[in-house]
């Protein structure tokens, strides 16, 4: 995933859980690289299990929560759904931030 080069441009790039395989320090760069393969208006879809049914304190898992934070900060989030039941996934639809034209 870190070295794959897509063969075209797409309306949708579906990552689902594959982001778990990206080192936390490379999440932004990886998504920026894949942004080049999105058509205008194209989106990414990611699903991460950030909440934990196993944690007694109810806090999110650190790494997936940090990944979602990067996506929310560095990209335009169109939709985000999180189940109220602990241990269920968060699904996010997002795209690169609009670039200002000079």
C-alpha positions as CSV (number, residue, x, y, z in Angstrom):
1,X,0.0,0.0,0.0
2,X,2.8,2.4,0.7
3,X,4.5,1.8,-2.6
4,X,1.5,0.9,-4.9
5,X,0.9,3.3,-7.8
6,X,-2.7,3.4,-9.0
7,X,-3.2,3.1,-12.8
8,X,-5.8,5.8,-13.2
9,X,-8.0,8.3,-11.5
10,X,-11.0,7.4,-9.4
11,X,-14.2,8.8,-7.9
12,X,-13.7,6.7,-4.8
13,X,-10.7,5.2,-3.1
14,X,-11.9,2.7,-0.5
15,X,-9.4,2.1,2.2
16,X,-11.6,0.4,4.8
17,X,-9.3,-1.1,7.4
18,X,-6.1,-1.0,5.3
19,X,-5.0,2.2,7.1
20,X,-4.0,0.1,10.0
21,X,-1.0,-1.0,7.9
22,X,0.2,2.6,7.5
23,X,2.6,3.9,10.2
24,X,1.1,6.8,12.1
25,X,3.8,9.2,10.9
26,X,3.0,8.4,7.3
27,X,-0.8,8.7,7.3
28,X,-1.0,12.3,6.0
29,X,1.7,11.7,3.4
30,X,0.1,8.5,2.2
31,X,-3.4,10.1,1.8
32,X,-1.9,13.1,0.1
33,X,-0.1,10.8,-2.4
34,X,-3.3,8.9,-3.1
35,X,-5.2,12.3,-3.4
36,X,-3.4,12.6,-6.8
37,X,-5.4,9.6,-8.0
38,X,-8.8,11.0,-7.1
39,X,-10.9,12.7,-9.8
40,X,-12.3,16.2,-9.0
41,X,-14.9,15.7,-6.3
42,X,-13.5,12.2,-5.5
43,X,-13.5,10.9,-2.0
44,X,-11.8,8.4,0.4
45,X,-13.7,6.1,2.6
46,X,-12.0,4.7,5.8
47,X,-13.3,2.4,8.5
48,X,-11.4,2.2,11.7
49,X,-12.2,0.5,15.0
50,X,-11.3,3.3,17.4
51,X,-13.7,2.6,20.2
52,X,-13.0,-0.4,22.4
53,X,-15.4,-2.7,24.1
54,X,-12.5,-4.1,26.1
55,X,-11.5,-0.8,27.8
56,X,-13.2,-0.3,31.1
57,X,-12.5,3.5,30.9
58,X,-14.4,3.8,27.7
59,X,-11.5,5.7,26.0
60,X,-10.7,5.2,22.3
61,X,-7.7,3.2,21.2
62,X,-4.9,5.6,20.8
63,X,-3.6,4.8,17.3
64,X,-6.9,4.5,15.4
65,X,-8.1,7.7,17.2
66,X,-4.9,9.5,16.2
67,X,-5.4,8.4,12.6
68,X,-9.0,9.7,12.5
69,X,-7.7,12.9,14.0
70,X,-5.2,13.4,11.2
71,X,-7.9,12.8,8.6
72,X,-10.3,15.3,10.3
73,X,-7.6,17.9,10.6
74,X,-5.9,17.6,7.3
75,X,-8.8,16.8,5.0
76,X,-12.4,17.9,4.4
77,X,-14.7,15.4,6.2
78,X,-18.0,15.0,4.3
79,X,-19.5,12.4,6.6
80,X,-18.5,10.6,9.8
81,X,-20.6,7.9,11.5
82,X,-19.7,6.3,14.7
83,X,-21.9,3.7,16.3
84,X,-22.9,4.3,20.0
85,X,-22.0,0.7,20.9
86,X,-18.3,0.3,22.1
87,X,-16.2,-1.8,19.8
88,X,-18.0,-0.8,16.6
89,X,-16.3,1.0,13.8
90,X,-16.1,4.7,12.8
91,X,-16.7,5.3,9.1
92,X,-15.4,8.5,7.5
93,X,-15.9,9.9,4.0
94,X,-13.4,12.7,3.2
95,X,-11.5,14.4,0.4
96,X,-8.5,16.6,0.0
97,X,-9.0,20.2,1.2
98,X,-9.9,22.6,-1.6
99,X,-6.9,24.2,-3.1
100,X,-7.1,27.9,-3.6
101,X,-6.5,28.9,-7.2
102,X,-4.4,32.0,-7.9
